Amino acid sequence: MKTNQNGRSMIEMLGVLAIIGVLTVGGILGYTKAMAKYRSNKVIDQITLFITNIRTMYAAQQTYINLSNSLAIDLNLTPDELVVRDANGPTGVLRNVFSGNVQVAASGINVDGDNGAFVLTFYGLSRDACIAIATSDWGSGSSSGLVAVHYYNDASGTEAATALTAANTGGAPATGSAAVATPANAPAPTDDTLNDVFKTAAQSSAKAESGNYIGVPGDPTVTVPLTVDQAMAACTCRDKATCAASFKYF
């Protein structure tokens, strides 16, 4: 007796494997895009909740004096997932969903030292997240309390050191890749540094220099939110999570 055995040829098997490979790559790309979208939405939620909690807590106050990461943690103003903990509890360090530092500090509205406003900075953002933030409305109305939003490349190495030195010595906000910033996982800057980010620029006409966009509510040049093309120009980090955004509210 002869038995006919039918099987798949090598070419057919290679075809099946190619289809599986294409589907796998497509699934990975889809997952990657979904995660990027999730993180962008998550960081917007974190910023929104943090700002809302701070302004609610200080609604009856005339000053944000002594506001810091540690105080915000003690007052439960920070979204819980931002708080970095060790075996002894909260460390005083805040990190966002992109593993970049987060810092909050008191700031002046019109002059240094009045502590009538605060600055919240999210470092280490992806470009997609930066664009999503820049095109969101953080307070275009006069009652929102928003003074300005500053978008810039989160510089590293000598550029960051130069920018921080300039800020601490009273220099105007830097431009381009040397904008006031720190690497994503470096210690956050001092309160004085954050105050200097907005010391002059946020109180005058909005700035629209490459890599150093400051959106001011109601400004005819660069308002809040930014247009898509402005957001793409403002968010200059293309290869990794190195964008930063600072929000100033009174």
Backbone bond lengths (Angstrom), bond angles and torsions (degrees), N, CA, C in turn:
res aa  C-N    CA-C-N  psi(-1)  N-CA   C-N-CA  omega(-1)  CA-C   N-CA-C  phi
1 M - - - 1.463 - - 1.515 109.68 -
2 K 1.319 116.16 141.52 1.452 121.70 177.37 1.524 109.30 -108.40
3 T 1.286 115.13 133.63 1.474 120.19 179.78 1.521 108.79 -109.77
4 N 1.322 116.57 123.93 1.454 121.40 177.49 1.524 109.70 -86.65
5 Q 1.307 118.69 118.14 1.446 123.31 179.47 1.526 108.80 -109.09
6 N 1.297 114.70 119.74 1.464 120.42 179.61 1.526 109.54 -101.99
7 G 1.283 118.99 132.74 1.458 123.68 178.16 1.512 110.39 -141.59
8 R 1.310 116.39 173.21 1.457 121.12 179.83 1.527 109.31 -85.10
9 S 1.301 113.98 140.81 1.451 118.58 177.94 1.528 109.75 -76.45
10 M 1.299 116.48 167.19 1.457 121.44 178.75 1.522 110.85 -61.89
11 I 1.313 116.61 -37.97 1.463 120.38 179.84 1.518 110.61 -64.12
12 E 1.333 116.17 -41.38 1.468 119.69 178.68 1.518 110.88 -64.09
13 M 1.331 117.07 -40.52 1.460 120.52 179.38 1.524 111.12 -64.91
14 L 1.326 115.62 -40.36 1.466 118.90 178.03 1.522 111.10 -64.06
15 G 1.337 115.39 -36.58 1.463 119.57 177.34 1.511 111.59 -63.89
16 V 1.342 116.74 -43.51 1.460 120.94 178.39 1.527 110.92 -62.09
17 L 1.349 115.22 -43.82 1.460 119.00 179.73 1.525 111.38 -64.57
18 A 1.322 116.88 -35.90 1.472 120.28 178.72 1.515 110.68 -65.46
19 I 1.335 116.92 -41.29 1.462 120.71 178.61 1.525 110.44 -63.64
20 I 1.349 116.11 -43.53 1.462 120.17 178.69 1.526 110.34 -61.41
21 G 1.348 115.56 -40.54 1.464 119.45 179.25 1.512 112.46 -63.43
22 V 1.337 116.14 -42.00 1.462 120.18 179.35 1.519 110.51 -64.03
23 L 1.333 116.28 -43.80 1.463 120.15 179.53 1.520 111.45 -64.26
24 T 1.344 116.03 -37.50 1.469 119.92 179.77 1.521 110.87 -66.43
25 V 1.343 115.96 -45.89 1.469 119.93 178.95 1.525 110.25 -61.94
26 G 1.337 115.67 -43.15 1.468 119.39 178.26 1.516 111.80 -61.29
27 G 1.338 115.91 -39.54 1.455 119.50 178.41 1.514 112.13 -65.73
28 I 1.332 116.94 -39.79 1.466 121.20 178.90 1.520 110.44 -65.54
29 L 1.334 116.41 -44.88 1.464 120.00 179.38 1.521 110.83 -62.84
30 G 1.340 115.97 -41.71 1.463 119.61 178.37 1.519 111.70 -63.25
31 Y 1.339 115.96 -40.71 1.465 120.38 178.75 1.522 110.63 -65.51
32 T 1.338 116.39 -42.06 1.463 121.06 179.93 1.527 110.89 -61.15
33 K 1.329 116.40 -44.99 1.462 120.43 179.25 1.523 111.33 -65.33
34 A 1.336 115.41 -39.75 1.466 119.38 179.25 1.520 110.84 -64.20
35 M 1.348 117.12 -40.48 1.457 120.93 178.98 1.526 111.27 -67.25
36 A 1.345 116.63 -38.55 1.466 120.07 178.14 1.517 109.97 -63.10
37 K 1.325 116.66 -42.36 1.461 121.21 178.41 1.520 110.40 -65.03
38 Y 1.326 116.69 -41.73 1.468 121.00 178.97 1.530 110.89 -60.83
39 R 1.328 116.47 -45.68 1.462 120.08 -178.42 1.528 111.54 -65.49
40 S 1.328 116.17 -38.89 1.467 119.61 178.43 1.522 110.27 -62.91
41 N 1.322 116.42 -45.55 1.464 120.35 178.62 1.527 110.97 -65.64
42 K 1.347 115.43 -37.71 1.460 119.79 -178.39 1.523 111.45 -65.19
43 V 1.332 116.98 -43.08 1.466 119.00 -178.29 1.524 110.57 -68.04
44 I 1.328 118.45 -34.06 1.465 121.10 175.37 1.523 110.12 -64.03
45 D 1.335 116.03 -41.73 1.471 119.71 177.06 1.526 111.14 -62.62
46 Q 1.329 116.82 -41.27 1.466 120.88 179.85 1.523 111.23 -63.08
47 I 1.327 116.33 -44.97 1.467 120.31 179.30 1.520 110.77 -63.07
48 T 1.327 116.14 -46.57 1.464 121.08 -178.34 1.522 111.35 -59.75
49 L 1.332 116.77 -47.35 1.460 120.97 -178.70 1.522 111.30 -65.35
50 F 1.327 116.90 -41.86 1.459 121.11 -179.02 1.530 110.11 -62.31
51 I 1.327 117.08 -48.29 1.466 121.04 -179.96 1.520 110.95 -62.23
52 T 1.318 116.99 -44.32 1.471 121.43 -179.75 1.521 111.18 -60.99
53 N 1.333 116.68 -44.45 1.469 120.77 -179.57 1.527 111.50 -63.16
54 I 1.322 116.69 -42.91 1.471 120.29 -179.51 1.519 110.51 -63.77
55 R 1.323 117.12 -49.97 1.465 120.56 -176.24 1.531 111.23 -66.56
56 T 1.331 117.17 -32.49 1.465 120.18 177.03 1.527 110.94 -68.25
57 M 1.336 116.21 -44.73 1.463 120.77 -179.13 1.527 111.55 -62.95
58 Y 1.339 116.74 -38.48 1.468 120.86 -174.52 1.528 112.83 -99.97
59 A 1.335 116.75 15.40 1.465 119.96 -175.04 1.523 112.76 -58.44
60 A 1.334 117.13 -34.96 1.461 120.38 -177.18 1.528 112.45 -95.45
61 Q 1.332 116.36 4.49 1.463 120.61 -178.02 1.530 110.53 -97.49
62 Q 1.303 116.03 161.04 1.455 121.77 175.80 1.521 111.83 -104.37
63 T 1.307 116.89 -0.37 1.456 120.69 -174.74 1.524 110.58 -152.43
64 Y 1.342 114.80 151.69 1.469 121.78 173.66 1.523 110.00 -107.32
65 I 1.305 117.34 24.10 1.452 121.83 -175.18 1.529 110.97 -53.75
66 N 1.331 115.56 138.80 1.458 125.06 178.78 1.534 113.90 71.10
67 L 1.328 117.86 5.94 1.458 119.10 176.57 1.529 109.12 -64.18
68 S 1.323 116.03 130.25 1.464 121.83 -177.59 1.522 108.61 -153.30
69 N 1.317 116.54 175.50 1.461 120.15 176.07 1.522 111.42 -57.52
70 S 1.336 115.29 -48.29 1.471 119.29 -176.46 1.525 111.83 -62.19
71 L 1.336 116.90 -42.73 1.457 119.97 179.56 1.522 110.57 -66.78
72 A 1.315 117.33 -40.08 1.464 120.88 178.67 1.518 111.00 -62.72
73 I 1.331 116.55 -37.27 1.468 120.41 177.29 1.526 109.97 -67.85
74 D 1.323 116.96 -45.22 1.468 120.89 -179.52 1.529 111.95 -61.42
75 L 1.345 116.37 -33.68 1.468 120.94 -179.24 1.526 112.75 -88.74
76 N 1.333 116.72 3.76 1.471 122.41 -178.92 1.528 112.14 58.44
77 L 1.325 115.72 38.21 1.462 120.38 178.69 1.522 111.76 -88.87
78 T 1.319 116.90 -19.65 1.464 120.60 -175.85 1.522 110.67 -88.38
79 P 1.337 118.24 140.64 1.465 119.52 168.90 1.527 108.94 -54.61
80 D 1.301 117.45 135.58 1.466 121.39 -170.94 1.520 112.90 -58.40
81 E 1.344 116.92 -35.18 1.461 118.96 -176.05 1.525 112.97 -71.43
82 L 1.327 117.45 -10.39 1.467 120.23 176.99 1.525 112.04 -80.16
83 V 1.307 117.34 -23.48 1.467 121.65 -170.93 1.522 111.22 -78.40
84 V 1.335 116.42 123.58 1.463 122.18 176.03 1.527 108.18 -88.05
85 R 1.310 115.98 127.01 1.474 121.70 -177.36 1.518 110.38 -121.35
86 D 1.334 114.63 153.68 1.450 120.77 169.79 1.526 107.90 -126.63
87 A 1.321 116.89 -162.75 1.465 120.04 -176.65 1.521 112.49 -62.98
88 N 1.326 117.06 -21.86 1.463 121.00 -178.21 1.521 113.32 -97.96
89 G 1.337 117.21 1.75 1.457 120.11 179.44 1.521 111.53 111.54
90 P 1.344 117.85 -157.57 1.467 121.68 -179.08 1.516 111.69 -59.18
91 T 1.335 116.22 138.00 1.465 121.53 -178.53 1.528 112.53 -94.61
92 G 1.322 117.01 -10.36 1.455 120.26 -175.01 1.518 112.38 92.30
93 V 1.326 116.73 -5.53 1.458 122.15 178.65 1.518 109.19 -95.90
94 L 1.340 116.10 139.43 1.453 122.06 177.00 1.520 108.61 -117.91
95 R 1.334 117.00 134.54 1.460 122.06 178.48 1.520 109.53 -131.79
96 N 1.325 115.70 138.18 1.457 119.78 179.65 1.526 111.48 -87.33
97 V 1.319 116.33 -176.71 1.457 121.61 -174.78 1.525 112.05 -66.43
98 F 1.342 117.84 -16.85 1.461 122.04 176.69 1.521 112.07 -95.36
99 S 1.330 116.79 8.56 1.471 124.02 -178.98 1.517 112.58 69.52
100 G 1.317 117.95 16.56 1.455 121.49 174.36 1.515 110.90 -88.77
101 N 1.318 116.54 154.48 1.456 121.36 179.44 1.522 111.60 -66.49
102 V 1.307 115.23 154.51 1.464 123.48 173.30 1.513 107.06 -128.74
103 Q 1.325 117.18 135.76 1.464 119.89 177.40 1.515 110.81 -140.09
104 V 1.324 114.63 139.66 1.457 121.90 174.38 1.518 108.09 -123.86
105 A 1.336 116.45 141.58 1.461 120.62 -178.81 1.518 109.67 -156.36
106 A 1.327 115.91 152.25 1.462 120.94 175.12 1.517 109.20 -68.20
107 S 1.325 115.34 151.70 1.458 120.88 -178.95 1.517 108.81 -148.41
108 G 1.331 116.02 169.01 1.454 120.52 177.93 1.515 111.54 -92.67
109 I 1.319 117.06 147.18 1.462 120.53 176.70 1.523 109.83 -76.90
110 N 1.311 116.80 -58.06 1.465 121.61 -178.73 1.514 113.04 -116.42
111 V 1.322 116.83 -24.43 1.458 120.59 -179.89 1.517 108.87 -136.59
112 D 1.312 116.10 154.65 1.465 119.90 177.39 1.518 110.31 -66.05
113 G 1.305 115.47 142.09 1.451 119.87 171.79 1.508 115.88 92.26
114 D 1.349 118.88 -6.73 1.458 116.84 -179.09 1.526 112.16 -83.42
115 N 1.363 117.29 -15.52 1.463 122.33 175.70 1.529 112.78 54.90
116 G 1.313 116.15 28.21 1.456 119.68 -178.95 1.511 113.96 -87.20
117 A 1.325 116.56 3.35 1.459 121.34 179.53 1.521 108.77 -143.13
118 F 1.328 115.77 174.88 1.466 119.59 174.22 1.522 108.70 -138.48
119 V 1.330 115.11 155.45 1.459 122.33 177.78 1.528 108.52 -119.90
120 L 1.315 115.37 127.53 1.461 121.81 176.49 1.523 107.79 -115.09
121 T 1.339 117.14 124.17 1.459 121.63 -176.56 1.521 111.03 -121.74
122 F 1.326 115.61 130.93 1.462 122.85 174.40 1.526 107.81 -112.26
123 Y 1.345 115.93 117.45 1.455 122.05 179.49 1.537 110.58 -99.47
124 G 1.341 115.23 167.18 1.458 120.78 171.88 1.507 114.69 67.55
125 L 1.339 118.52 31.87 1.454 121.96 -179.26 1.527 110.93 -83.37
126 S 1.319 116.20 150.78 1.459 119.67 172.49 1.521 109.23 -75.70
127 R 1.317 116.99 164.73 1.463 119.76 179.73 1.535 109.98 -66.02
128 D 1.327 117.09 -39.78 1.463 119.94 179.32 1.529 110.73 -60.95
129 A 1.338 115.64 -42.56 1.463 119.16 179.56 1.518 110.76 -66.90
130 C 1.326 116.96 -40.26 1.463 120.85 178.68 1.522 110.87 -60.73
131 I 1.330 116.96 -44.72 1.462 120.72 179.34 1.523 110.89 -64.19
132 A 1.333 116.23 -41.36 1.474 120.12 178.37 1.522 110.61 -61.99
133 I 1.326 116.95 -41.26 1.464 121.63 178.53 1.526 110.55 -66.15
134 A 1.334 115.82 -45.04 1.466 120.67 -176.01 1.519 112.57 -64.77
135 T 1.324 116.85 -29.83 1.465 120.45 -178.95 1.531 112.66 -94.78
136 S 1.326 116.38 8.36 1.470 121.22 176.14 1.525 109.57 -95.05
137 D 1.314 116.34 151.48 1.461 121.08 -179.96 1.521 109.64 -89.25
138 W 1.334 115.92 107.38 1.458 121.24 -178.62 1.521 112.43 -96.14
139 G 1.307 116.59 7.13 1.456 118.84 177.96 1.506 112.69 136.99
140 S 1.321 116.62 65.50 1.458 119.58 -179.64 1.526 111.83 -75.50
141 G 1.339 117.32 -20.07 1.457 120.41 178.84 1.516 112.25 -80.51
142 S 1.319 116.66 156.17 1.469 120.89 -176.84 1.524 112.58 -68.46
143 S 1.325 117.41 -21.68 1.465 120.58 -177.92 1.527 113.10 -86.79
144 S 1.310 117.32 -1.53 1.462 120.13 -174.92 1.521 112.59 -73.93
145 G 1.330 116.82 -24.03 1.459 120.29 -176.47 1.510 113.43 86.45
146 L 1.328 117.98 -3.68 1.459 120.37 -178.29 1.523 111.20 -72.83
147 V 1.312 115.84 128.50 1.464 121.73 175.20 1.528 109.74 -92.33
148 A 1.334 116.96 -48.42 1.460 120.95 -179.18 1.521 109.81 -171.89
149 V 1.327 115.13 161.89 1.461 122.11 172.19 1.524 106.75 -125.98
150 H 1.313 116.12 130.94 1.464 122.32 -175.57 1.523 108.66 -113.61
151 Y 1.335 117.52 122.56 1.459 122.91 178.13 1.522 108.89 -112.10
152 Y 1.331 117.63 135.74 1.458 119.54 -178.97 1.512 110.62 -162.18
153 N 1.327 114.29 161.95 1.455 120.16 177.29 1.522 109.31 -72.07
154 D 1.311 116.37 131.72 1.462 122.04 -179.24 1.524 108.57 -78.50
155 A 1.330 115.66 85.83 1.465 121.28 -172.42 1.529 111.59 -64.54
156 S 1.305 115.27 161.69 1.472 120.04 -179.77 1.526 109.31 -137.78
157 G 1.329 114.83 170.75 1.456 120.22 175.20 1.518 113.13 61.94
158 T 1.325 116.50 -138.33 1.459 121.31 -174.89 1.526 111.68 -66.44
159 E 1.347 117.59 -31.02 1.458 119.58 179.84 1.524 110.13 -63.12
160 A 1.330 116.32 -43.81 1.461 119.87 179.42 1.518 110.86 -64.85
161 A 1.337 115.80 -42.71 1.464 119.55 -179.77 1.522 110.84 -61.67
162 T 1.326 116.31 -41.62 1.461 120.72 179.20 1.523 110.83 -64.67
163 A 1.319 115.79 -43.82 1.458 120.31 -178.68 1.523 111.30 -64.95
164 L 1.330 116.77 -42.34 1.458 120.08 -179.34 1.525 110.92 -66.95
165 T 1.324 116.55 -38.26 1.462 119.90 177.72 1.524 110.74 -62.90
166 A 1.341 116.17 -43.95 1.461 120.74 179.29 1.519 111.05 -61.89
167 A 1.338 116.05 -41.55 1.461 119.80 -179.23 1.521 111.44 -66.25
168 N 1.321 116.29 -42.13 1.463 119.78 -177.60 1.521 113.12 -71.48
169 T 1.321 116.35 -17.36 1.458 119.45 177.99 1.522 112.25 -101.70
170 G 1.320 115.93 14.29 1.452 120.27 174.38 1.507 115.11 89.16
171 G 1.343 117.55 12.09 1.455 119.84 178.78 1.514 111.32 -71.32
172 A 1.326 115.82 157.22 1.462 120.65 177.28 1.515 109.27 -69.16
173 P 1.340 118.02 160.59 1.461 119.87 178.04 1.524 110.59 -53.89
174 A 1.334 115.45 135.67 1.459 120.10 -178.64 1.517 110.03 -75.17
175 T 1.329 116.17 169.87 1.448 120.42 -179.13 1.511 110.74 -121.99
176 G 1.337 115.04 166.30 1.456 120.80 177.46 1.510 112.23 61.68
177 S 1.339 115.56 -145.91 1.460 120.44 -176.25 1.517 112.06 -70.21
178 A 1.314 117.96 -11.37 1.462 120.97 -179.77 1.515 111.76 -96.58
179 A 1.341 117.36 17.78 1.453 120.09 177.99 1.514 110.03 -61.64
180 V 1.320 116.31 155.20 1.462 121.04 -177.23 1.517 109.72 -58.64
181 A 1.317 117.10 117.64 1.459 120.85 -175.87 1.510 109.62 -167.86
182 T 1.328 115.78 172.92 1.454 121.52 172.27 1.514 107.79 -136.74
183 P 1.321 118.11 159.46 1.455 119.69 174.18 1.525 110.23 -58.84
184 A 1.327 116.45 156.81 1.457 121.28 -172.29 1.529 113.20 -55.53
185 N 1.331 118.25 -35.69 1.457 120.22 -175.38 1.522 113.01 -113.46
186 A 1.313 116.98 14.64 1.460 120.50 176.79 1.526 109.36 -83.58
187 P 1.321 117.87 163.16 1.468 119.32 176.01 1.518 110.78 -57.71
188 A 1.307 116.91 139.43 1.462 120.75 179.81 1.525 109.96 -65.31
189 P 1.335 117.48 153.51 1.465 120.35 -177.10 1.521 112.57 -70.27
190 T 1.300 116.29 170.26 1.448 121.42 -179.90 1.523 110.98 -73.39
191 D 1.321 116.96 164.29 1.456 121.52 177.54 1.522 111.45 -58.02
192 D 1.343 117.06 -39.94 1.452 120.60 -179.51 1.518 111.60 -61.25
193 T 1.347 116.28 -37.68 1.456 120.25 178.85 1.518 110.72 -62.09
194 L 1.315 116.93 -45.95 1.456 120.69 -179.53 1.519 111.08 -65.04
195 N 1.307 117.39 -37.15 1.466 120.05 177.31 1.522 110.50 -61.32
196 D 1.342 116.58 -39.76 1.455 120.51 -177.28 1.522 112.92 -69.27
197 V 1.337 117.27 -22.63 1.456 119.83 178.50 1.518 110.47 -56.41
198 F 1.324 116.55 -38.83 1.452 121.46 -175.56 1.527 113.45 -110.91
199 K 1.324 117.28 7.76 1.459 120.44 -169.81 1.522 112.94 -55.72
200 T 1.315 116.67 -41.60 1.467 118.89 -178.78 1.514 112.43 -119.78
201 A 1.319 116.41 -43.50 1.467 119.60 -171.18 1.518 113.08 -62.97
202 A 1.319 117.09 -40.43 1.462 119.73 -175.56 1.524 112.64 -74.69
203 Q 1.307 116.80 -10.77 1.462 119.48 -179.25 1.526 112.26 -98.25
204 S 1.322 116.23 -2.93 1.460 120.12 -179.25 1.516 109.45 -123.51
205 S 1.304 117.02 -158.38 1.465 120.23 178.97 1.521 109.85 -61.43
206 A 1.330 115.46 147.93 1.463 120.13 179.92 1.521 110.92 -63.28
207 K 1.324 115.28 145.87 1.455 120.73 179.49 1.522 109.51 -100.14
208 A 1.305 116.86 141.61 1.459 121.30 179.26 1.516 110.50 -133.94
209 E 1.324 116.18 53.64 1.450 121.28 179.73 1.526 108.85 -92.19
210 S 1.297 117.35 152.22 1.455 121.47 -177.22 1.524 111.01 -55.11
211 G 1.317 115.80 122.41 1.452 120.66 178.03 1.506 114.41 77.03
212 N 1.325 118.88 5.29 1.456 120.81 -177.41 1.528 109.30 -144.81
213 Y 1.301 116.09 71.67 1.462 121.62 -177.57 1.524 110.04 -95.20
214 I 1.316 115.71 131.29 1.453 120.87 174.76 1.516 107.70 -123.37
215 G 1.322 116.18 107.48 1.453 121.04 179.23 1.518 110.59 -86.19
216 V 1.323 116.64 128.93 1.467 122.46 -179.66 1.526 108.52 -120.38
217 P 1.333 118.31 127.78 1.467 120.11 -179.93 1.521 112.31 -54.40
218 G 1.321 116.52 128.49 1.449 121.19 176.65 1.507 115.18 84.88
219 D 1.335 118.28 -6.61 1.458 119.29 179.73 1.530 109.54 -73.30
220 P 1.322 118.65 135.97 1.461 120.59 -176.67 1.520 114.21 -72.74
221 T 1.333 117.64 -16.03 1.464 120.29 -176.76 1.519 112.11 -92.62
222 V 1.302 116.92 -60.65 1.463 122.20 179.33 1.519 107.65 -130.03
223 T 1.310 116.68 98.32 1.452 120.57 -175.16 1.525 110.24 -100.49
224 V 1.299 117.67 -167.06 1.460 124.02 176.74 1.524 107.64 -122.32
225 P 1.327 118.43 122.71 1.472 127.45 -0.63 1.526 112.34 -78.50
226 L 1.341 115.37 164.85 1.461 119.96 174.35 1.526 109.42 -72.67
227 T 1.320 115.71 156.10 1.457 119.42 170.71 1.526 108.06 -72.28
228 V 1.326 117.03 165.20 1.461 120.39 -177.96 1.520 111.48 -60.66
229 D 1.337 117.63 -43.02 1.459 119.50 -179.50 1.524 111.34 -67.38
230 Q 1.338 117.57 -36.17 1.462 120.24 175.42 1.524 110.66 -65.56
231 A 1.319 116.31 -41.09 1.463 120.33 179.83 1.524 111.20 -63.29
232 M 1.319 117.03 -39.97 1.469 120.43 178.60 1.525 110.82 -65.32
233 A 1.325 116.79 -36.13 1.463 120.33 178.17 1.522 111.42 -74.49
234 A 1.338 116.68 -34.39 1.463 120.65 -177.95 1.520 111.68 -73.07
235 C 1.316 117.11 -35.69 1.470 122.00 -176.43 1.518 108.33 -93.60
236 T 1.316 115.92 91.45 1.461 121.65 -170.58 1.523 114.38 -92.97
237 C 1.311 118.17 -1.19 1.471 120.14 -179.50 1.526 108.50 -82.20
238 R 1.312 117.21 109.75 1.462 120.49 -173.44 1.526 113.45 -103.94
239 D 1.312 118.03 -28.34 1.458 120.14 -170.75 1.524 114.75 -98.99
240 K 1.307 118.01 -27.65 1.464 120.89 -177.88 1.517 108.65 -155.71
241 A 1.317 115.41 -178.84 1.470 120.21 -176.69 1.515 110.57 -76.70
242 T 1.322 116.81 88.93 1.463 120.66 -179.38 1.519 113.21 -134.47
243 C 1.310 118.57 14.38 1.475 120.68 175.41 1.525 109.53 -85.46
244 A 1.316 115.31 158.24 1.465 120.45 177.06 1.520 109.09 -140.41
245 A 1.328 115.42 153.49 1.456 121.00 177.33 1.514 108.92 -141.35
246 S 1.342 115.84 131.90 1.458 121.99 177.80 1.530 109.02 -116.82
247 F 1.314 115.47 134.83 1.468 121.62 -179.17 1.515 108.89 -116.86
248 K 1.321 116.40 130.05 1.459 120.12 177.94 1.516 109.79 -116.73
249 Y 1.331 116.62 124.46 1.466 124.03 179.76 1.526 109.42 -128.64
250 F 1.336 115.70 151.10 1.456 119.11 170.41 1.520 108.79 -107.55
